[in-house]
């Protein structure tokens, strides 16, 4: 699933792909915001993305559906 994070006062977004479920990502962000602690997420290459909760602008959590690719998938 694709994740896009906007950070306050930063022009570029942080975009990455993760294998975590949308509910897990949302729960991690919610917990970090409530506790005023950094948001720590892991991408599908096992890299950790750390964003200060107080600097968070927005998060877009993409679809968990895998889209078929290739000509064989044209019904």
C-alpha positions, -999 to +999 in steps of 0.1 A: +000+000+000+012+035-008+016+061+020+020+098+015+030+120+044+029+158+043+051+176+068+044+212+080+067+238+064+083+212+041+076+214+004+083+178-005+061+149+007+074+116+021+060+088-001+067+051+003+051+017+000+045-006+030+032-041+035+014-032+067-024-031+068-042+003+066-056-003+101-021-008+115-008+023+098-037+044+110-034+030+146+003+038+147-003+073+136-032+078+160-012+065+189+018+087+182-004+118+179-022+111+212+011+105+230+030+134+212+057+109+201+074+105+167+054+085+141+075+055+132+065+034+101+084+008+082+084+006+044+085-026+023+124-024+021+126-025+060+135+012+062+121+032+091+103+065+084+103+087+114+082+119+115+077+142+145+040+140+154+038+177+160+051+184+125+025+162+107+005+180+081-015+151+065-014+114+057-028+097+026-032+059+031-036+043-003-057+013-013-047-022-001-059-038-034-033-051-057-039-040-093-033-066-120-007-056-145-002-069-181-021-076-212-033-110-199-055-092-174-076-075-201-108-095-198 
